Amino acid sequence: MTASEIAETYTWNIVVNRWLATWIDLILLILFLLGPSVALGDEFYRNTSGIWIALVCLYYPVCEGYNGTTVGKLIAGIRVVDNDLNPPGIQKALIRTALRLVEVNPVLLGGIPAALFVLNSKHKQRLGDRLADTFVLRVKDIEKAMMDQSQTNE
């Protein structure tokens, strides 16, 4: 079974998993940006702020690109995959991240554009997923599909 076939079976409730993951990641990233100021002092933080910002910018592309998950997605039980159920790779993760800045920005409509795209998509994809050809699936569904594939190949 492919990712697109699995995604077609999803209903609106996948948005809840995605929403939960997004907020967990957002809180984590905010803490990551503010924590060093408290722990290391304002002056050191100001002198190294570019490093902290770069790490935040790399969070989604690296985490999603290499293993399809972030801390939020891990907790919510979802993963980003390509149509063959593999992690999407850095290039696709970069596309998703670039579109996330508009679709999932808590300052700009708070994720409503992403939710509307997901709800109105056959494969429950937001615009970033469509352009990157990625899917957000429940981990249990990925594992089941991979087990079915390995049994078929035996």
C-alpha positions in Angstrom: 0.0 0.0 0.0 1.3 3.5 -0.9 1.2 6.6 1.3 -1.4 8.1 -1.0 -3.7 5.1 -0.7 -3.4 5.2 3.1 -4.0 9.0 3.2 -7.2 8.5 1.2 -8.7 6.6 4.1 -8.3 9.4 6.5 -11.0 11.7 7.7 -10.9 15.2 9.3 -9.4 13.8 12.5 -5.9 13.6 11.0 -6.0 17.4 11.4 -6.2 17.0 15.1 -3.0 14.9 15.2 -1.3 17.5 12.9 -2.5 20.4 15.0 -1.2 18.8 18.2 2.2 18.1 16.7 2.4 21.7 15.4 1.7 23.2 18.8 4.1 20.9 20.6 6.8 21.8 18.1 6.0 25.5 18.3 6.3 25.5 22.1 9.5 23.5 21.9 11.0 26.0 19.5 10.0 29.0 21.5 11.6 27.4 24.6 14.7 26.6 22.6 14.9 30.3 21.5 14.2 31.8 24.9 16.0 29.2 27.1 19.6 30.1 26.3 19.0 33.7 27.3 17.9 32.6 30.7 20.5 29.8 31.1 23.5 31.5 29.5 22.8 35.2 30.1 21.6 37.9 27.8 25.0 39.1 26.5 26.2 35.6 25.5 22.8 34.9 23.9 22.9 38.2 21.9 26.4 37.3 20.7 25.3 33.8 19.6 21.7 34.5 18.6 22.4 33.7 14.9 23.4 30.2 15.9 20.2 29.7 17.8 18.1 31.0 15.0 19.9 28.8 12.5 19.2 25.8 14.6 15.5 26.6 14.8 15.4 27.1 11.0 17.0 23.6 10.5 14.7 21.9 12.9 12.0 20.9 10.4 14.1 20.2 7.3 16.6 18.0 9.2 14.2 16.2 11.5 11.5 15.6 8.8 14.0 15.1 6.0 16.0 12.3 7.6 13.4 10.5 9.7 10.1 12.0 8.9 9.3 13.2 12.4 9.8 16.0 14.9 9.3 15.9 18.6 5.7 17.0 18.1 5.0 14.4 15.4 6.6 11.7 17.5 4.2 12.5 20.5 1.2 12.8 18.1 2.0 9.5 16.5 2.4 10.8 12.9 5.3 10.9 10.4 6.0 12.6 7.1 6.7 10.2 4.3 7.0 10.1 0.5 4.6 7.9 -1.5 6.8 4.8 -0.9 6.6 5.3 2.9 10.2 6.5 3.2 11.4 9.7 5.0 11.0 12.5 2.4 14.6 13.7 2.3 16.0 17.2 2.8 14.8 18.8 -0.5 11.1 17.8 0.1 11.4 18.8 3.8 12.7 22.2 2.7 9.7 22.7 0.4 7.3 21.7 3.3 9.1 24.1 5.7 9.0 27.0 3.3 5.3 26.7 2.8 4.8 26.1 6.5 5.8 29.7 7.1 2.6 30.9 5.5 0.2 27.9 6.1 1.0 27.1 9.7 2.1 30.5 11.0 0.4 31.2 14.4 0.6 34.9 13.7 -1.0 34.7 10.3 -4.4 33.0 10.8 -2.9 30.3 13.2 -2.8 27.3 10.9 -6.2 27.8 9.4 -4.9 27.8 5.8 -3.1 24.4 6.4 -6.2 22.9 8.0 -8.4 24.1 5.1 -6.0 22.5 2.5 -5.9 19.3 4.5 -9.7 19.0 4.9 -10.3 19.7 1.2 -7.6 17.4 -0.1 -8.2 13.8 -1.3 -4.9 12.8 0.4 -5.3 15.1 3.4 -2.3 17.2 2.3 -1.6 20.8 3.0 -0.1 22.9 0.2 3.5 22.2 1.3 2.8 18.5 1.1 1.3 18.7 -2.3 4.2 20.6 -3.7 6.8 18.4 -2.0 4.8 15.2 -2.8 4.7 14.1 0.8 2.1 12.7 3.1 1.6 12.9 6.9 0.4 9.5 8.1 -0.2 7.8 11.4 2.9 5.7 12.5 0.7 2.7 13.1 -0.6 2.8 9.5 2.9 3.1 8.1 4.1 0.1 10.2 1.1 -2.0 9.2 1.7 -1.2 5.5 5.4 -2.0 5.8 4.6 -5.3 7.5 2.1 -6.1 4.7 4.8 -5.3 2.1 7.4 -7.5 3.7 5.0 -10.4 4.0 4.1 -10.0 0.3 7.8 -10.0 -0.7 8.5 -13.2 1.2 
